[in-house]
Amino acid sequence: MWLSPVQVVGIPVAEDYEEYLGGVLDRLRAEGVRVQLDTSDDRMPKKIRTHTKARVPYQLIAGEDDGRQDP
């Protein structure tokens, strides 16, 4: 049986969302999930393709609407 070394990869739409996504991944890591944050300079389609080819089961993509808190 093959186990993915990374179960979830976080892909921020822009650098502005790395902190929010890092917090989400920290919570998953605390629960024992193997996570990685993609901070590469690659364009979004290349990031998705790279992690799909690496057979990462889940990709979390964070953008403008994510992390926004209601007043």
C-alpha positions in Angstrom: 0.0 0.0 0.0 1.4 3.4 -1.0 0.9 6.4 1.4 1.3 9.9 0.1 4.1 11.7 1.9 2.0 14.9 1.7 -1.8 14.5 2.2 -2.8 18.1 1.8 -1.1 20.9 0.0 -2.1 24.5 0.5 -1.9 26.8 -2.6 -2.4 30.5 -2.0 -3.8 32.5 -5.0 -1.4 35.3 -4.0 1.2 35.9 -1.4 -1.3 37.8 0.7 -3.1 34.6 1.6 -0.1 32.6 2.7 -0.6 33.5 6.4 -4.2 32.5 6.4 -3.5 29.2 4.7 -0.6 28.6 7.0 -2.9 28.8 9.9 -5.3 26.3 8.4 -2.5 23.9 7.6 -1.1 24.3 11.2 -4.5 23.1 12.5 -4.5 20.1 10.2 -0.8 19.3 11.2 -1.9 19.4 14.8 -4.4 16.7 14.0 -1.7 14.5 12.4 -2.3 15.4 8.7 0.9 15.6 6.6 0.7 19.1 5.0 2.8 21.4 2.8 2.4 25.0 1.8 3.3 25.9 -1.8 5.0 29.3 -1.7 6.7 28.8 -5.1 6.6 31.6 -7.8 4.9 29.3 -10.3 1.6 30.2 -11.8 -1.6 28.7 -10.4 -2.1 26.1 -13.2 1.5 24.9 -12.9 1.2 24.5 -9.1 -2.0 22.5 -9.5 -0.5 20.3 -12.2 2.7 19.8 -10.1 0.8 18.5 -7.1 -1.6 16.5 -9.2 1.3 14.7 -10.8 2.8 14.2 -7.4 -0.5 12.5 -6.4 -1.2 14.7 -3.5 -4.8 13.7 -2.5 -6.1 17.2 -1.5 -5.3 20.7 -2.6 -6.5 23.6 -0.6 -6.7 26.8 -2.6 -7.1 30.1 -0.7 -8.0 33.4 -2.2 -9.8 36.7 -1.6 -13.0 35.3 0.0 -11.1 32.9 2.2 -10.1 34.0 5.7 -12.4 37.0 5.6 -14.0 37.4 9.0 -17.6 38.6 9.5 -17.9 41.6 11.8 
